[in-house]
């Protein structure tokens, strides 16, 4: 089995794969002051509750955008699973061309999204990841990673509005019944939720125009399904796309015996 670890700025998602099947996945806060041993106890508890024998985990793949936690999870893999983990980066021989001026600067999660997205849907493809940042990753018809767009994520926007304006409250991230809000909370929800939908539709239109092709659009991340229900631009949601990408890259670079 493979343990795939997707370390984001806000959350860390962990998935256990039996060959190509995701048998269990968990979400926890990305806390930089936790030690490898503390995170190990959490993972051990997750696996025990899911009925997964820790001895069957023979590989660890890591996608991380938090350098301090990359180090912690590498330590964890070496000490508790006795394996050398694979940490995804643009410097690896991924089998795709990365059209960034410096491939090492592409976020590991964006690489995983591109690899898994192209494998499932082909190209050209636009992958929207709704996380701490909202990213748009563009893959060509040949599977090349062309780059993309980075903007502030929906939860981050809501937090910043509350933090920077004394009279603006924290609001639930849900769609209001109408565009014109009749109180502060619904006005903010309209701006956040409907504004995000309009931003998605506008950005997809711009990317397609630049590509000169009707690229397919898929979405991932915690809020993907909520946004997708309010726009026809998003054609599919893939909540475990980064985990699948970690697995695919791991299988490519460290194939299991007999494959």
C-alpha positions in Angstrom: 0.0 0.0 0.0 1.0 3.6 -0.6 0.4 6.5 1.8 -0.1 9.7 -0.2 0.3 13.0 1.8 -1.0 16.3 0.3 0.3 19.1 2.5 -1.5 22.4 1.9 -1.2 25.7 3.7 -4.4 25.2 5.7 -5.1 21.4 5.6 -3.2 18.2 5.0 -5.0 15.4 3.2 -3.8 11.8 3.6 -4.9 8.9 1.5 -4.1 5.2 1.6 -4.0 3.4 -1.7 -4.2 -0.3 -2.3 -2.7 -0.4 -5.8 -4.9 2.1 -7.7 -7.7 2.1 -5.3 -8.1 4.9 -2.6 -9.3 2.8 0.3 -9.4 5.6 2.9 -8.6 9.3 3.2 -8.4 11.8 6.1 -8.1 15.6 6.5 -6.2 17.3 9.3 -4.9 20.9 10.0 -1.5 21.8 8.6 0.2 22.7 11.9 3.9 23.4 11.5 4.9 23.0 15.2 3.8 19.4 15.4 6.7 16.9 15.4 7.0 13.9 13.2 6.1 11.7 16.2 2.9 13.7 16.9 1.8 13.4 13.3 2.6 9.7 13.3 0.3 9.1 16.2 -2.5 10.8 14.3 -1.9 8.8 11.2 -1.6 5.6 13.2 -5.0 6.3 14.7 -6.5 7.0 11.3 -5.2 3.7 9.9 -6.3 1.7 12.9 -9.8 3.2 12.7 -10.0 2.3 9.0 -8.7 -1.3 9.6 -5.5 -0.7 7.7 -2.5 -2.7 8.8 0.4 -0.3 9.1 2.8 -3.1 8.1 1.2 -3.2 4.6 2.3 0.4 3.9 5.5 0.1 1.9 5.7 3.5 0.2 5.1 7.2 1.0 4.5 10.0 -1.5 4.4 13.6 -0.5 3.0 16.7 -2.2 3.8 19.7 -0.1 3.7 23.5 -0.4 4.9 24.0 3.2 8.6 23.4 3.4 8.7 22.9 7.2 6.1 20.2 7.0 7.8 18.6 4.0 10.7 18.0 6.3 8.5 16.7 9.1 6.7 14.2 6.9 9.9 13.0 5.4 11.2 12.3 8.9 7.9 10.5 9.7 8.3 8.2 6.6 11.9 7.3 7.4 11.4 6.7 11.1 8.0 5.0 11.3 7.5 3.4 7.9 11.2 2.8 7.2 11.0 4.0 3.6 12.5 6.8 1.7 9.6 9.0 0.7 9.1 10.5 -2.8 8.5 14.2 -2.6 6.9 15.6 -5.8 8.6 18.5 -7.5 9.1 20.0 -10.9 12.7 18.7 -10.9 11.6 15.1 -11.2 11.3 13.2 -14.6 7.5 13.4 -14.6 7.0 12.5 -18.3 5.5 15.9 -19.0 7.0 19.2 -20.1 6.6 22.0 -17.6 6.5 25.3 -19.4 7.4 27.4 -16.4 10.6 29.5 -16.7 11.8 27.6 -13.5 10.0 24.2 -13.2 11.1 23.9 -9.6 8.8 26.8 -8.7 5.6 25.1 -9.7 3.7 23.9 -6.6 3.7 20.2 -6.1 -0.1 20.1 -5.8 -0.4 21.8 -9.2 1.9 19.2 -10.8 -0.1 16.4 -9.2 -3.4 17.9 -10.5 -2.0 18.2 -14.0 -0.7 14.6 -14.1 -3.9 13.1 -12.7 -6.2 15.4 -14.6 -4.6 14.6 -18.0 -4.5 10.9 -17.3 -8.3 10.9 -16.6 -9.6 13.5 -19.1 -6.9 14.2 -21.7 -6.3 17.7 -22.9 -6.6 20.5 -23.4 -7.7 20.8 -19.8 -8.2 23.5 -17.2 -8.0 22.3 -13.6 -9.4 24.7 -10.9 -8.3 24.0 -7.3 -10.3 25.7 -4.6 -7.9 25.9 -1.7 -6.2 28.5 0.4 -5.4 30.0 -3.0 -7.6 29.3 -6.1 -5.4 28.0 -8.9 -6.1 27.4 -12.5 -3.8 24.9 -14.1 -3.7 24.5 -17.9 -2.7 21.4 -19.7 -2.2 21.1 -23.4 -3.6 18.6 -25.8 -0.3 16.8 -25.6 -0.2 16.7 -21.8 2.3 19.6 -21.3 1.8 21.8 -18.2 1.5 25.3 -19.7 1.2 27.2 -16.4 -1.9 29.0 -15.1 -3.4 31.5 -12.7 -3.2 32.0 -9.0 -5.6 34.1 -6.9 -6.8 34.4 -3.4 -9.0 31.5 -2.3 -12.6 31.8 -1.2 -12.0 31.1 2.5 -9.0 33.4 2.4 -11.1 36.2 1.0 -13.8 35.8 3.7 -11.1 35.8 6.4 -9.4 38.9 5.0 -12.7 40.8 4.8 -13.4 40.0 8.4 -9.9 40.8 9.5 -9.4 44.1 7.7 -12.9 45.6 8.2 -14.0 46.0 11.9 -17.7 45.8 11.2 -17.7 42.9 8.7 -18.5 39.6 10.4 -17.4 36.1 9.7 -20.0 34.6 7.4 -20.9 31.1 6.3 -19.8 30.3 2.8 -23.1 29.6 1.2 -25.0 31.1 -1.7 -27.5 33.8 -0.9 -31.0 33.7 -2.4 -30.5 36.8 -4.4 -27.7 39.1 -5.6 -28.7 42.2 -3.7 -28.1 41.5 -0.1 -30.5 43.2 2.5 -28.0 42.8 5.4 -24.3 42.7 5.8 -23.9 38.9 5.9 -26.0 38.3 2.8 -24.2 41.2 1.0 -20.8 39.5 1.8 -22.1 36.1 0.7 -23.2 37.6 -2.6 -19.8 39.1 -3.2 -17.9 36.1 -2.1 -19.9 33.3 -3.6 -21.4 34.8 -6.7 -18.2 36.9 -7.2 -16.3 33.6 -7.3 -18.6 32.1 -9.8 -18.2 35.1 -12.1 -14.5 35.0 -11.6 -14.3 31.4 -12.6 -16.5 31.8 -15.7 -14.5 34.9 -16.8 -11.1 33.3 -16.2 -12.1 30.1 -18.1 -13.3 32.2 -21.0 -10.0 34.1 -21.1 -7.9 30.9 -20.9 -9.9 29.3 -23.7 -9.5 32.3 -25.9 -5.8 32.3 -25.3 -5.5 28.6 -26.0 -7.8 28.9 -29.1 -9.4 25.6 -28.0 -12.5 24.6 -26.0 -10.6 23.1 -23.0 -12.5 20.9 -20.6 -12.8 22.2 -17.1 -12.6 20.1 -13.9 -12.4 21.2 -10.3 -10.9 20.0 -7.1 -10.5 21.2 -3.5 -12.8 21.5 -0.6 -15.3 24.0 -2.1 -15.3 22.6 -5.7 -18.7 20.9 -5.5 -20.4 23.9 -3.9 -19.2 26.2 -6.7 -19.8 23.6 -9.4 -23.5 23.5 -8.6 -23.8 27.2 -9.6 -22.0 27.2 -12.9 -22.1 25.1 -16.1 -18.5 25.8 -16.8 -17.2 23.2 -14.4 -17.8 19.8 -16.0 -16.6 17.5 -13.2 -15.4 17.5 -9.7 -12.5 15.3 -8.6 -12.0 15.7 -4.8 -9.0 13.3 -4.6 -7.1 14.6 -7.7 -3.9 15.6 -5.9 -3.8 12.2 -4.1 -4.3 10.4 -7.4 -1.5 12.5 -8.9 0.9 11.5 -6.0 0.1 7.9 -6.6 0.6 8.1 -10.4 3.9 9.9 -10.0 5.1 7.4 -7.3 4.1 4.5 -9.6 6.0 6.0 -12.5 9.2 6.7 -10.6 9.1 3.9 -8.0 7.2 1.0 -9.5 6.2 -1.9 -7.3 7.9 -5.2 -7.8 6.4 -7.2 -10.7 4.9 -4.1 -12.5 
